[in-house]
Amino acid sequence: MKVEAVALLRAFIEQLQPEISGQRAFDQLMEIVRHHRIQASPGYRRAAEHCHEAFRQAGLAAELVRHPADPQASFWGWRSFREWEARSAELWLSQPAAEAGKLADFEECPISLIQRSHPTPPAGIEAELAVVDAADRAESYEGRDVAGKLVLITGQAGMARYLAVEQRRAVGLIVDQLPEWAPVRRRPDLPDARAYTSFWDAGEWARPCFGFVLSPRQGDRLRALARQGPVKLRARIDASFRTGSLENVEAVLPGRSTEEILLVAHACHPRPSANDNASGVAALLEAARVMSGAFRRGNLPAVRRTVRFLVVPELTGTFAYLAARDERIPRTIAGLNLDMVGQRQELCGSTLQVERPPRALPGFTGDLAGAVLDELADEGGNFGGSSRFALFRHAVTSFSGGSDHAILSDPLVGVSCPMVIQFPDRFYHTSEDTPDKVDPTMLARVALLAATYAYALATAGAPEARWLARRMTSEFGRELHSAPRAAFGRLLGGAGEGGAADLAAETEFARRRAVFLEERKTADLLTLTRLAGAADRSGVQQFIQREAQEVKRQTQHHCRQLQDLTGLKVRSLRADGPGGESPPMIPRRRWRGPVSVSQHFGRLAPEERLRWLGFERDHRQLELYRNLALYWTDGTRTLGEIADLVELETGKRPMDYLVQSMELLARLNLVDL
């Protein structure tokens, strides 16, 4: 990799590809899906032990690291919880007698039990069924008595638990809803699927609760029976909670320096959960096996930086790792998260994506992962051989979060970490996420992507830093033109109904966004100096300064085009925005990493908890913006300035939501105002 780094990527791919085996990865997946892998459970532990042995067989030093599963323990601001084990569970329809029969059996389908359910008495419980639609809203219970009953609900399960069980003394919940991801999945598409549902219990609930998950077909049948007369159900659950442990698996490919590259995949979720996320772990294990073999045989150069592989219970394990290994954080220069990577695209409706880290954390990793994906997409060609193209759907996308990379890429942590994911997925979080939905060829692609990415970073020096800087600069033009289509259309269409004022506002935002992107790309470029050794750092810095000037030149050209397009004069090139719309609020974070507000609701009095649970229910689609706002929170910016940055990153500015979110976080002692 001394001339063109793209040649190095191709060289790595050509060396590793013959060794990568999609079938080996699939065989690993088949071992993992045998286990019911709820976080802090015996099933998860057995899967972790399998991964530990797989790393050892690949010739890597591996360690099974135990962390406390105990509500009294925390990993930074993330609370732990008790270990849970379910041994058996059944739900029967007992009345009307003519319709009696079994509705759910944990041993046949583990997802049919709401995970982390409490046990019933050994003889079981028989209870009348109450059907409550929109069960996450207090008004749905007006004139209804659900005490002692099993409640068949629609609506958010956590809020329904609070309203039905905590406040109105129902004995449990029945869930038949299937979250929709139009156009890939609608409720009628999977009439016999059961949706993964869990009670996350950090000790904040006063009343024990259990529940079962039915398919849409079963739920419709129960509703029809309930309209005709009384319905009774009989439930029996053998399960237990205890103080225990949750396990991470760490393995290392040692390098010469103290710097590290971190590859992570989460192994949790109910049996089978093949794509989410046995596929990510399987691809990680295969990448580790091939890299270790290539290193031992001398087929690839010795690595300068250590590559560390990490298998975790999602989010919890990454928080636990970072809290326990704080000294490693400054020397971890990059990460990669593998989550839901093996889908058969024709069945699942998925697209393979490299999801970039958030803009608040400067870094080069999204660009490098995108470059590797581009190389892998060079699979097929036209008849004459004049063009090359991918034989699968793929994209590079903006940050969305929701997995372990969201912790690592928090600026207060500082490990720039893209995610490789396939989404949407028709079978996501359902009982139909089974191994037949997994494509061994796709597992091989992702294992190769991860291994190439890791090896490139583990060996990179000054030449690679220069190449990647040049690539980032050349790709910057695409970013400049990635403004929302609607806004661009309004610019092309002229003033429109809003007149010159609207046109001026659109132009001003497009200008501010261009300058914002320039500032972020310049910050990204500067992080490349970390790849260069001490002797080369000065030269690399000078090269990057020249590339930054090219980024500035492209931005100025783009702004002149905006001016020509609209006829409006573009102001001086600064990204400052409105800023002053918010109250004079300067939030300061108390913890590193994204926060889970539901873990802390037990601190609130009942009426206040009800208010904030309702707030979370009504704004679930905006949670990304709260997380992005926290990333931009540095202890000096006002909330108005933070909202400006969120808007420049996403095109949206949900100011009222951000104000209320910060008030909630302050009430939960997660931020100071």
N, C-alpha and C positions, 0 to 999 in steps of 0.2 A: 504493500500500500504506500509506495514511495512516489508514485506519479499521480494517477487519478484515483481518488478513493472509491469512486464508483467501480473501478476495476477491482478494488479489494473486495467490495461487497459481492461482485460477481464471482471472484475467486473463492471467497468463503462459501457462497452458495454451491458452487461446483464441487468443492471439496466435501461439504456436509451432506448435500442432497442424496448421493448414493447410499449414505449410511442411515439416513432418516427412514424409519419404517412406520407408515401409517397403521399397519397391522399390529406391530408391537405396541404402539400407543393405544390402539383399540383394545388389545388384550389387557393393558393396564386399566383402562376404563371399565372393562367387564369385572375386574377384581374389586374396583372401588364401588360400583353400583350395587354390590351384594350387601353393603352395609347401610343401615339407617343412620344418617350422619348428622343428627341434630347437634348443635354446638353444646359442648360439655355433656356428653353422653357416652355410654359404652360403645355404641355403634360408631360414633365419630372416632373414638380412641382406636378401635380396630382398624379403621381406614388409615389413620395416622401411622399406626405401627406398620401397615403394609407399605406406605410411602417411605418410611424410614428404612425398611429393608431393601426397597427398590433402589434408593440412593446408594446404599452400601454395596449392592450387587453391581452397580455401575462404577464402582471404584472410588466413590467420593466419601470423604469423612462426613458423617451425618450424626445428628443429635436430636433426640426426642425431648423437647423442653416443656415442662409442665408449669401451668400458671393456675392460680386459685380460681375455682368456680364457687364464688362466695359473695353474696350481696354486700358484705362489709369491705370487699376489695374493690379498688378502682385502678384503671390504667389511664393516667392523666384524668381527663374529665369523663371517661367512659366507664360506667359501672359494670361490674361483673354480676353474675347471677348463679343460682344453684345448678348443680348437675341434675339431670333428669333422665329417667329411664321408664319407658313404657314396655310392658311385657305382653299385655293382651288388652283388647278393647272390642266391644261389640255393641251395635245399636240395632234394636228390633222394633218393628211396627207390631204392636200387640192388639190395638183396637182401631178400626173395626176388625173383628175376628176374621171376616171373609177375606180381608186383604193382608193378614198377618204374614210376616216374613222378615228376613234379615236385610238391613239397609247398609250396614257398614261392618267391616271386620279388619282390625289393625293388621292381623297376620297376613291377610290376603292383600291388603292395600294400605300401607302405613300412612298415606296422605289422607285416608278417611277419618283419622283422628286429628282434631286440632292439636298441634304440637304443644307440649308443655301443659297439657291438661292435668288437672288433679284427679286422683282416684275416686271412685265411688266406694261405698261400703262393699264388702266381698260379695254379698248377695245381689248387688246391683240396685238400681233405682227405677221405678216406674213413675212416669209423670205425664201429665196432659200436655199436648202441644198447643202453643199460642203462636200465631203467625203475625209478625209485626214488620211491615215494610217500612223503609226509612228508619230502621231501629236505632240509628245513631242520632236521632233528633227527639228531644224531650216531648214535643207535641204529639208524636206518634203514639205515646202511651196514655194520652188523655182518655179517661173512661175505661182503661184496660187494667186488669189485675193479672200480672204475670208471676206473682209469688208462687214458688214451688213448681213452676212449669219449665218446660224446655221451650225455648223461643227460636222459631225459624225466622231468620232475619234477612233483610237486605241492608246494605250500608256498611260503614267502616266497623270492623269487628271490635277494635279496642274501645271505641266510643260506645258501641252497643253493649259491651260487657259492663262498662261503668253504669250506664243507664238502667239496664235490665237486671244485672246481677248485684252490683254494689248498692244501687239505690232502691231497687224494687224486689230484690230477693228471689229472682229467678234462679233455678238450679244450674242452668247451662244454656249453651247456644247451639243451634244447628245452622250451618252455612251452606248455601247452594249456589252462590253467585260466582260468576266467572268473569274476571276483569277483561275488558275488551281492548284490543289493539287494532282498530280499524286501519286499513282494510284487511289486515292479515288474520285477525281473529275476532269473531263475534260470537255471542252466546250460542246461537243455533249451530255453529260450526262444530262444536265438541259437546254433544248432548250427554255423553257418558264420562266426561272428564271430571275430576275433582281438583279443586284449586288448593294449592299449598297455603295453609293458614296457621298462624302461631300466636300463642299468648306469650308475649315477652314479659316475664315476671322477674322484676328486680326487687321484690319485697314490698311494692307499694300498694298491693291490693289487700283489702281486709278480709274478703270472702273468697274461699276456694271456688274454682270454676272449672268446668270441663266442657268439651264441645266436640261435635262431629261435623264432617264435611260430606255433603251429598253431591251427586252430579246434577246438572240442570234438569235432566229427565226425572230423576227421583224427587227433586224439589217441587217441580210442577205437579207431580202426582200427589204429594202430601198436601199441597195447597188446595188441589181439587177435592181431596177427601175432607179437609178441614172446612170447606164451604158446605159440605153435606151434613156434618155433625161432628161430635167429639172425636178426637184422635189421641191415642195414648202410645207412648214409646217406652221401651225398656232399655236401659243403658247399664253396662258393666265395664269398668276400667280398672285394670291392675297397673298402677304406675306409682312412682315415688320420686321425691326430691331429696337431695342431700348435699351437704358441703362436699365438694369434690375437686376435680381439676379439668382444665381444658388444655389441649396439646397443640403446640407448634412443632413442625419438623423443619430443621435447618440442615443444609448441606453446602459444602464449599468446594469450589475449584480454585485452589490457592494461586495468588499472583505474587509478583516480586515486591509490590508496594503495599502500603496500608489502605489504599483507595479500594472501593468496592462498587460493583454493579449488583443490584438486587432484582431478582425475578421472583414474582409472587403469584400464587393461585390459591383460591379458597376451596376447601374440600367439603364444606358442610352442605346441608339440605337433606330432605327426606329421601328414602329409597324410592325409586332409583335415581332421579335427578341426573340423568345422563349428560345432557348438554350443560346444565347448570348445577354443579360445575365439575363433574367428573371429567369432562372434556378438557377443561383448562389444566387440571392436575395431570391428566394423561399426557398432554402436549408438553408440559413442564418436565415431567419425568423423562420423556423421550429426548427432549433437548439436552437435558443433563447427561443422559447416557451417551449420546453422540458426541457432545463436547468433551466429556471425560475421555472417551475412547480416542478421539482425534488428538487430544493433548498427550495422552500416554504413548501413542504410536508415533508422535512427532509429525503428523500430517499437517498440522497447523502450528503457527508460532506459539511459543510459550507466552502466557498472558502476563501483561504488566500489572493489571488490576485483578483482584479477587472477584470471582463471580459467586454470589451467594443465592441459593435457591431456598425459598420459604413457602411452606404449605401451612395454611392457617384456617381456623374458623373465621368466616368473613367479618371484617372490620374489627371484631373483638380481638382476634389473634394478632392483627397488625398493630393495634393499640398496645397490646401486651408486649409484643416484640420491641417496639420503640421505647416504651416506658422502662423495660428491663435492660435494653442495650443502648442507652442514651449516648454512650461514647462513640458508637458507630455512625451516628447520624451525620456528623460533619464530614466524615470521609466517604460517605455513600454518594457518588456523583450522579447516579441515574438509577431509575427503576423501570420495570415493565410488569404490568398486571395482565394475566390471562384469565378471562372470565367469559364463559359461554362461547366456545370457539369452534366446536366440531359439527355444526349443523349441516344436514343435507339441505341445501338451499331450496331445491325444488319442492321439498316437503314442508319446510319450516317457514318459507317466505323471508329468509334472513339475508342480510348483507354483511360481509366481513368488513369490519371497521378498525382503523386506528383512531382512537379518541385522544385528542390532544390534552395536555394538562391545562389548567386554568391560566388565563392571561396574567393573573397577579403574580405568578411565580415565573421569573425569566428562566429560559432553558432552551436547549437545542434538541431535546429528546423526541418531541413530536415530529420534528423535521427528519430526524434520522430514521425513526420507525416508519414514517411515510415513504422515505427513500427505499427502505428494504421492501416494503409492500409493493412499490412500483416495480422493483426488480423481479419480485416473485410473480407479478401479474403478466410478465412477458412469457406467456405460455403457448399461445397459438398464433397463427398467421393466415393471411389471405392466400388465395390460390397461387398467385404469382410470386409470393414471398416479399412483396414490397411493404407490407405493414405487419406489425405485431400487436397483439392485444390479449386481454385476460379471458379466461374461460370460466370465470366466476364473478359474482357481483362483489364490488369492494368500494371503499370510500375512506377518506380522511375527514373526521368530523370534529366539531367543537366539543369542549368539555361538557359533560353531563353529570358525572359523579355516580354515586350509588354503590361504589365498590372500594376496594382497598387502595386504589390509586388516589382516591379523594383525600385520604389521610396523608399519604406520603407527599402529595403535591401541595399541601397546605404551606403557604410561605413561612409559617412558624416552625414547620418541620424542614422544608427546603430540599426534598428529594424529588426532582422533576421526574414524573412517572406517567407515561401514556398507558392506555388500556387497549388491549386487543379483544374485541367482542364481536359476536354476531347478534344483530337485533334488527327488527323485532323477530320474535319466534312464536309461531302459532301455538306451540305446546309449552311455552314458558310457565314455570311454577304450576304445573299440573301433573296429575298422575300419568299423563301420556308423554312425558319427557323421558322416553325409553331409548335403549341402545339402538333400535332400528332407525331412529332419527339422526344418528351420528354417521358421518362420512369419514372413513379412514383416510381418504385422500386429503380432506380438509384438515384433519388432525396433523397429517404430515406437513402441510403447508405452514400451519401455525407453529409447529415445533421448529421448522426450518427458519421461519421469521424470527422466533425468539432466540435461537442459537446464533443466527447471523448478527442480529442486533447486539447481543451480549458479547460475542467475540470481537465485533468491530470496536465496541467501546473498551473492552478489556485490553486491546492492543493499540488503541489510537494514540497518536502523538501529534506533532506540529503539522505534518502534511495532511492528515485527516481533518484537523481543525480548519485548515485553509480551504480544503475542498468543501466541507460542510458549510462554511461561511459563504462560499461562492454559490452553493446551491440554495441556501436560505435567501440570499439576495435575489437570485434569479426567479425564485418562486414568489417573491414578495408582491409582484404585480398582480398575481391572482388574488391575493388577500385584499389588495386595495379595491378590487372590483367585486368583492363578495358581499357588498351591502345588500340588505333585504331587497328582493325583487320589487316589492310594492313601492318602496321608496324610489328605486331607480326608475320605475315606470312613471311615477309622478313627476320626476325630474324631466324625463323625456316628453311627457305630455303637456308640460307648461304649467301655467298657474292653476287651472282647474277651478272647481267650485270655490275653494278657499281663497282664491285670488293671489295677489303678489305676496301677501304675508305668509301664506302656507308654502309657497315656492321658496321664499327666503329661508323659512325654518328648515325645510328639507335640505336645501343647499348647505346651510350652516351645519346641520348635523352630519351630512356627508363629509364636509371639510373636517369637522372635529374628529370624526371617526378615522379619517385618513391619517391625521396627525397622531392620534392615539396608537394606531397600528405601527406608525413609524417609530414612536417612542418605545413600544413593546418589542419590536423587531431589533432595534438597536440594543436594548437590554439583553435580548436573547443572544445576539451575536457576542456580546462581551463575555458571556458564560463559557464560550469556547476556549478561552485562555486556560481553563482548567485542564484541558486535554494535553496541553503542551508541557514539556519538561522545563525546569528552571532555565536551562541554557537557551531554549527556543522561545521563551515566553515573550520577550521584548519584540522579536520579529513578528510573532503571531499577533500581538497587540497592534502593531503598526498596520498589518494586513487587514485586521478587523476594522480599524478606524477608516481605512479606505473603503471597505464594503459598507460601513455605516454612512459614509458620504454618498454612496450610490443609492442607498435606501432613501436618504433625504432628497436626492435629486428626483427619484421616481415619485416621491410624495408631492414635491413642488409641481412636477409635470401633471400629476393627477388633479391637483387643485386648480391649475390653469385650465384643464379640460372642463372641470366643473363650471368655472367662470364662463368659458366659451359656450357651454351647453345651456346655461340659464340666463346669461347676460347680466348676472349679479356679481359684484365685486367680492372676491374672497378676502377675508380679513387676514391679519398676520397669523403665521403658522404656530398657533398654540392650541393645545387640546382643552383648555379650560372651558367649563360648561356653566349651566345655570347656578348650580351649587346651593344657592340660598333658599330653595323652596322648603327645606326641612326645618324642624325645630333645631335650635342650637345644641345639638347632641353630639358628643364625641365619645363613641363607644371604645372601651378597652377590654380586650379579651383576657379571660382568666386561664384558659386552657388551650393547648395546642390540639389541632385536629377538629374535624366537624363535630357538631354536638347532636345528641339525640335527646330532644326535649322530653319525650315520653318517659325516659328513664328517671326524670326528676320531678314528675307531677305529684309524687307522694308528699312533697314538701308543702303542697298547697292545701288550703281549707277546701271542703267539698264544693261550695258554690264557686269559688275561684277556679278550682280544677275544672268544673263543668264549663265555665266560660272559655278557658283556654283549650280544652279538648275540642270544643266547638270551633274555635279559631283554627286549630290545626286541621280539622275535618274540612272546613270550607276553603282552605288554601293549600291543599296538598299539591296542586300543580305548580305552586310557586316556591316550593322548598329549595329548588336549585338557586333561586335568587338570594335567599337568605344565606346559603353556603358561600356563594360568590361574594356577597357583601362582607361576610366574615373574613374571607381571604384578603379583601382590600382593607380591612380594619387594621390599622397600624398604630393606634393610640394617639395619632395626631390629626387624622382626617375627621371632618364633620360627617354626619350621616348624609348630608346633601352632597358632599364631595364623593362619598362612597357610592351613592346612588348614581351620580354622573358616570362613574367608572363602570358600574354594572350595566348601565345603558349603552355605553360605548362598546362593551364586550358582547352584549346580547341583542341590542336594539330595543330593550324593554326597560321601563323605569317604574316598578310597582312601589311607589313611595309610601303609600299608606300601609301596605303590607310590611315594608321594611321597618317603619316606625314602630308598629305594633310588635313585630318580631323582636326588635331590640328591647322593648319594654318587657316582653315575656322572658327573654334571656336574662335580663337584669333581675327580674323577680325570682328566677331560678338560680341566681348567683353564678351564672355562667359568663356574664359580662358585667363590667362596671360602666355606669353612665355619668 
